[in-house]
């Protein structure tokens, strides 16, 4: 990797102030993009999904609690897997205690996976997480939630025809994503938004911090960008 050149403080300040203009333009563009996202149309969720939770079976409507909005993180943990995805675990380290702040803005948060609730609870205990995490498994069968929302591809087949991230292509059995829902005054639930792939980048505070540094994520020489990522309790264990 290359490092920035060394200059005088005056030259550094000039470059920094010039870059600040780009940052401000980006912030304005991001705000405009967020506003456009809020203006997207929505679609009614017709299927009655039921999830396995520590408090028993709950419907999708139940996951809202007292709030009109629900954010779902699609956590990659397949039915037959023994551990959650390392990358999703990297993201999930950012989720604890987030629910209190989201609730203050009328929004509930939950992670959803296809593995059994027992596996989720054991993995959650292992990594000392406290966020709400539920299973699609009901009486030994999945409820189809992951497949319907574009993150689960049984036997690497695509039941929706949309592929992952609307590409028409399938990249794996399980993929990450975030979906947003709104509960209407008449009780119906609407799906307002989903994002996948790099669309979930903003949820990872470690990456956001690294992006502020001179070295950045420095993943360019790796076989794949996140090859360095380990579950939080596994760093140093392979050496």
N, C-alpha and C positions, 0 to 999 in steps of 0.2 A: 504494500500500500504506500501511497505518497503522503507526505505531511505538508501542512501549509508553510509557505515561506515566512521567514522572520523579517519584520519591518519595524519602523519606528512607531511609537505610540500614536503620533499624529496621523501616519498613514493607516494604521489599524483603525483609528476612530473614523477616518473618512470612509474606509471600506465598510465598516460596521453600520454607519449611518445610511450608506447607499443600500445596504442589504435590508435595513429596517423598512425601507420603502417597499421592497418586495414582500416582506413579511406582512406588512399592513394590507397590501393588495391581496395576498393569499387569505388573510383573515376575513376580509370583506367578501371574497369569492366563496369562502367556506360558509359564511353566514347566509349568503344568497342560495347556496346549494342546500343548506339545511331548511331554509324557507321553502324551496321548491320541493324538497322531500315531504314536508308537511302538507303540501298541496296535492300530492299524488292521490289518485282514487283508491278506494279500498274495496275488498270483496268479503262477503259474508261467509263465515266458516259454517259449512252445512253438517259436517260430521261430528258426532258426539264422542270426543276423545275422553278416555278414562285412564288415569295414571296411578301407579303404586307409590305411595308416599309414607313417611314415618307415621303419619296420623291416619293411615288407611287409604282407601280408594278416594280419588278426587277427580272431578271433571276439569276440563280446561277452564270453565267458568269459575270453579272453586279456586284455581291458582291465582286469580286476581285478588283474592281476599276482599278488603273493602275498597279497593282502588279501581278506577275506570281503565287504567292502562296496565299492560303486562309486557315485559321484555323476557324473551326466552333465549338462553344461550344453548345452542345445539352442541353438546359435549360429546366428542368421539369416544364412545365406550361400547363396543359391539356386544351382542348377546353372549358370544362365546369367549370374549376377551377376559383375561385375568387381571389386567390393569387398564387404566385410562390412558388415552393418548398423551405422550410427553408434551407435545405442543399445546394441546388443550389444557393440560395441567399447568403449563407456563402461563397461559392466559388466566386460568382460574385462581392463581395466586393473587390476582388483582380484585377478586370479587368480594372477599370477606368485609362485612360491615358496610358494604355499599347499599344494602337494602334500606337502611334507615334514611339515608339521604334521598334515595329514589322515592321512598314512601312520602317524604315531605313534599314531593312534586307529583303526588297522586299516581305513582307507578310501582308495580310489584316486579320482582325479579326472581327467576328460577332457571336452573340448569336442567336440561332434559337429556337422558341417555337411554339406550336400548338394553343395557345390562340390567340384571336383576337389582332390586333395591338392596338386597343383602351385600352384593358386590360394591354398589355405590357407597353404602354406609361404611363398609370396611375400608375402602380407599379414602373416603372422606376423613375417617378417623386417623388413618396413616399419615395424611398430609395436614392434619389439624385444621381443616376447613370448617366453616360454620354456615355457609350460604345454603339456601334452599335448593335441594337437588332431588329430582323425582325420576321414576323409571316408567318407560312405556310398557313394560311387561305387565300383563294382567292374566293371572291363571296360566302362566307359562307361555303366553302368546303376546307378541307385540301389538300395539294398537295402530300401527301404520303412520304415526305422527311424523317420524323422521323421513320416511319415504315421500309422504305427501308434501313436505316442506323442503324437499330438495337436498337432503343431507345424507340419507341412507339409501344405498343401492344394493339390495340383496343379491348375492352372487355376482356383484358388479354389473347388474342389469338395471335399466332405468324404467321404472314403472310410469313415470310422468311424460317421458319423451322430451323433457326440457334439458336434461343433463345437469351437471353441476354449474352453478352460477350462470344459468341460461345459455350455456355454450353448446348444448346438444351432445356433450361428451361426458364420459364417466371416468373418474380418476382413481377411485378406490371404493371400498365397501362402506366406509364412513367418512364424512367430511364435516368441517366446522361451519358454523353460521350463526346468525342472530336473527330472530323474527320478532316483530312488534305487533301487538294486538290491542284493539280498543273495544270496550264493552259499551254498547249503545244503551240509551235510556230504556228501551223496550226489552233489554236482556240479551239481545242477539250479540254475537261476537264477530268483529270484523278483523281481517288480516290486513294491516296497513303497509307493512314493509318487511323485506328480508334482505340481508346482505351476506356475502360469502367471500372466501379467499382473502385478498388484501383489504376487503371491506371491513374486516374485523380488527385491522391493525390498531385503530384508535383506542381499542379497549385494553391494550397492553402497555402499561405504564413503563415497564423496563425498556421497551423499544422506544417509547417517546423520550425517555431520558437519554438513551444512547444516541438518538438522532441529534441531540444538542452538542455532542462531543466532536472533537477533531477526527477521531478514528471511526465514529459512527458505529454501525452494527458490525463492521468489518467481516462480512460473510462472503466476500467475493471469491476467496480462494477455497471455499468449502465445496464438497460435492453437491450439496444442496443448502439453501440459505439457513435452515434451522438445524443443521447437523450437529451443532454444538449444544443444543438444548437438552437438558436432563430433567427428570423429575426432581423436585427441590431436595429430596433426601438422597439423591444419587450422585451429586457432584463430588468428585474425588474418589468415588467407590470403585471406579474402573481402573484406577492407576495403582 
